Amino acid sequence: MRRTLFRLAAVKPARYLEANAPTGITGLLTHGSPRATLLYLYTTTLDKLKAVPEHSLYRQSVEAVTKHRLSIVEQAVPPGYAEWAKTAQKLVADHPEQFNVTEEASGSVDGAAAARVERDGQVFIVRDVAVEIDPRDQEWDGEVDLGSGPEGLAQQKDLLDARQVKWEPEPQLTADQILELENKIGAGLIEEVVQVAEGELKLVDTMVKAKVWEDLEEAPAEGQWSYFERTS
């Protein structure tokens, strides 16, 4: 709570959290689009869990938590979302060649503005967003930057022509909506919730590969884990 209030003290007049601003936790910056990211992570996790048998306690527990948090995030609708969604759907329909359909969103889309990905019945547009890097944070390699010549400018123009569709990002949640989400989920800052969701998604692949729902190769001895049971 204190860390969130610390961030609220420095928000813009429109009361939106500034992306990449300090959160109060070392190494953790304010997320630029936590709602869209969580929706994608949760629906992808649920989709991958289908590879695990329904009787598995692992699947049951992860599904329960993921569906609960997904419902909370879905209820938080940013201002102007309906208008944005209508425009976005029309843009995708009018320019299908600019939105490649991929089974796995790798973040790299060849010649397209973004990737159109379906997850658990929902459609997501995954973009490869360039992260601005402060040159002061980079180590000089000894080479002198002579600037962009004609060849470089021509290559940039070709790239812009190939990605002529301008995609507007999803409207952001207000600072108050972020605070409400954090309180309902009860797992720290929204950025921490995103990190947990990313870890859970990676873990699903590991658990499916290990087939954790199958019996052990060597059956445990009788009473091996009896000391975990409540006796009083």
Disulfide bonds with the S-S distance in Angstrom:
none
